[in-house]
Amino acid sequence: LRDRYLARIEAAADEAALEEVRLSALGKKGEVSLKMRELGGLSPEERQVAGPALNALKDQLTAALAARKTALEDAALDARLAAETVDVTLPARHRRRGTIHPVSQVTEEVTAIFASLGFAVAEGPQIESDWYNFDALNMPSHHSARAEMDTFYMSRAEGDNRPPAVLRTHTSPVQIRHLEAHGAPCRVIAPGRVYRADYDQTHTPMFHQVEGLCIGRDISMAHLKWTLEQFFSAFFGTEVKTRFRASHFPFTEPSAEVDIQCEWSDGQVRVGQGDDWLEVLGSGMVHPNVLRAAGVDPDEWQGFAFGMGIDRIAMLKYGIPDLRAFFDSDLRWLRHYGFGP
Ligand code: PHE
């Protein structure tokens, strides 16, 4: 009996098998337990021999069970440790980090430079009403300038005869919204997305502008020119001359298109040197009708405004030839220009 059980204990492959052996020997109906119970039916002499023998057997089996149990637990732990080994020599899995898009980066650069000149940031909606995008900017409904803007119109509900809302064609409506809300004096820029139905190497239907607006009692074109030269020199990291060309916008009078000094050589533009000029923005003194539309008295207040293409100056700063690539989300392109993850 002893040898049989000791052999079974040794052979038990796991804790469940071991428990089975224990039950069949020492469980309530186990073989050893039954023999213990039978002791009562023996003669005292027989009991004196069989009793201690059975007790010894029980102790021996109990000890063997415990030993085998410990051995099984150790083996299980060894197996687990072996399975869970971390191979610290494996190369790390490469994780690409997100980076900031060139347009976002340039927007931040522009915002920081204008902040240092005392300009706060103003915002307006990209879906704009006809009034803010056009009328309030001195472009009444029949005005020819409207037609030149390649405007995207929102559809209207049937029976709605109000002028349709538009995707804003420029950031200038933010001039009106800001003045309406905060009045004069003011010094703000308004960077953001604008939309025009146009597509080629230098035009995409969505692009980015930054509007500038500075209103005070004696703000002049001289302040405009100084501000822009400060801005461009800081942005391009070198002194940049500007050239003002007389122009026309309905919302400024007088108006000027502004060029920055640059040099073209083998297909590359270098800003801040040479004697070529590149147009980068429209500007002027805010038209009295615009101030009036925004609730500001033009007899008391005057100032300048400008609108600049953010993508355009980003292309110049980082030597990017095709505007469309900005919006293709091609990681190879982003990496090539040092922006990719
Ligand atoms: N809104 C004009 C444009 O998009 C630019 C501009 C802004 C011109 C402010 C003058 C003053 O072309």
Residues whose N, C-alpha, C, O or C-beta is under 5 A from the ligand:
A	BS01	LIG	T169 H170 S172 F249 T252 G282 S283 G284 A305 F306 G307
